[in-house]
Amino acid sequence: MFLIVTPPVIVLRPCMGRRQTLRVIRILICWYGLIIVRGLTFPFVRLIYTDDEAGQDCGACVYVCNHRSSSDGFLMALLNREVVQVVNNWPFKIPLMGWVARIAGYLSIRTMPFEEFSKKSSELLAQGVSIIAFPEGSRSVDKTLQQFNGAIFRVAQAARVPIIPLCLSGNQTIPAKGSVVLTPGTIRVRKLPALTWESYQDFSAFKLKNRVREILQAEVNRWESA
Amino acid sequence: MNLEQITKMVNDVFSVSFEIAPERLKSEAKVFEELGLDSLDVVDLVVALQKKFKVQIRDDDRVRQIRTLGDIYQFILTLENEGHVPA
């Protein structure tokens, strides 16, 4: 990732503003992710991506995703748009990759108070940058989703942006927890219909996070009991 | 106010503020793991409890020790016994 991101940024930085530079960095991170999930896994891992609202662009939004594997972050490249992920602190500690994540403006939920998280998230959304969050915080150990942290839902409510549930399934063993070995299999990623602000404006943050959790849990159940 | 009345009033707070079904509101229910509250929801809970019982508990360190719904009942009962809850 470092090699993909750094040279173009060094070349283009003098003739671009900060905002445009960040946009290029985030798009390059996305391309890097696509190389990983489309290229390196072929032909052993089958990847099925479905978008329930293909062709519709609802602008800056919050993607809420269930957390199954360390590959989840890479799979977000399938969205193919400028995004920032909400992550734990450990990705920032990965040499080079952590540096790129930091300059791309990824949000470290563990190290910033809610007020700061909310301010930075709101600024990103106002700039047209979508945010991806894994509100379980850590990987679910089985198909039952863990309880959600509501911080990102409060941000979405304040910014009045759509919330798009993203359901991942099949990658819990690709790779399994504690391993880096990719086992053959099928990964499904489904971008579910957006919850518009109009549809959730009367919800409390608690109700909203649980509503989205129910949507994702139903989808996981549908796939994994089939 | 006895424990039964406190239990009912606390459960009312959870039903109204968090829309949690009454059958889930058991004394042993864990506030975070089972009922699904997070640290931000706890702030909302404290505000709702303060309003319901007309007490100031925001700065009370004992709030941090709460793990189950039963802990909340006992906490309010303690406040009652200490004379902090108006009759």
Interface residues (C-beta under 8 A of the other chain):
Chain A: F114 Q147 F148 N149 G150 A151 R154 S204 A205 F206 K207 K209 N210 R213
Chain B: S17 F18 E19 F32 E33 G36 L37 D38 L40 D41 D44
